[in-house]
Amino acid sequence: MHRILVITELSQLFQSRLNITREAAAAGTDAEEKEGWGHLHNMVDELGVDGMSSDDSDGDRHVVRRKEWRSKVVEAGLMFIDEHRNTRNAYGNRLPGGRPRIRVRNSNLACISTNPPRACQPKNFYDETWFESLSNRNKTSLAPRPEMMLPTLED
């Protein structure tokens, strides 16, 4: 039961991030902004559901179980997307439904995901230090693909 709940939550997080990036790209005010959101959309799509971080629930707080293998650039992109989630309607009122969960990021080692890294990701999706610490055999088994274009983030 717990595993099904986690998969559903990860799937919802994945779909939510895809929707945020799709809507932001469509609403972009210029070609550069649209292109940046498009790159973020492609990044989320490439990560897939298995590339999303799960949470440990602590009452109202949800502590993110960080994926140690993901690069800082990918982490920053995901946080940027999460910060741009629209929680208000056209009148400034809160959207119907439950409140979005508060995801707290912690650098504590206990908050690192124990799930294996996702193979066949673009090389720049992997944390460089983490990747270099792997044996040649493990690097080969990950089969990293060529780097993918990721935007420079500005708010």
Phi, psi and omega in degrees: 000314182298319180296321178295318179298316180296315180298318179297316179296318179294321178296320178294318178297315179300310180296321179299315180293322176298317180295318179301312183292322179296313181294320180293322178296319180293327182269358182305145184272342178213170184299322181295318179294316178300318180295318179300314178294327177297319177295320178295321178299314179297324179296312180297315180299319179294320179296322182069180181299320181293343179272356179276147179275136176275171181239152167255121183280135178227066184075243180279340181267149176232107182277124183288130173268096187296141175274108184301330185282343183283142181289160178296326180294318178293316178302315180297320178297317179294320178295321178300314178299313181299323180292338183260016176291130180277119179247007183235150176272185183297339180265002179088004179273154178297139178295151179294161179104183180291155177293146177296144181291144177273114182261115182261126178263132184230140180274003180300137180299334179291346182261022178261134180296143178264359179290147181292158179293154179277125181281162174065029175272159173301145186304323182284000173278339181270139175297126186299315180296316179299314183297317181292338179282348181283155174289160178302324179297315179292322176300315180296320181292335176287335179048059181297144178266171177303154182301150180249147179295125176237142183284156169276125189269133174222143180259000000 
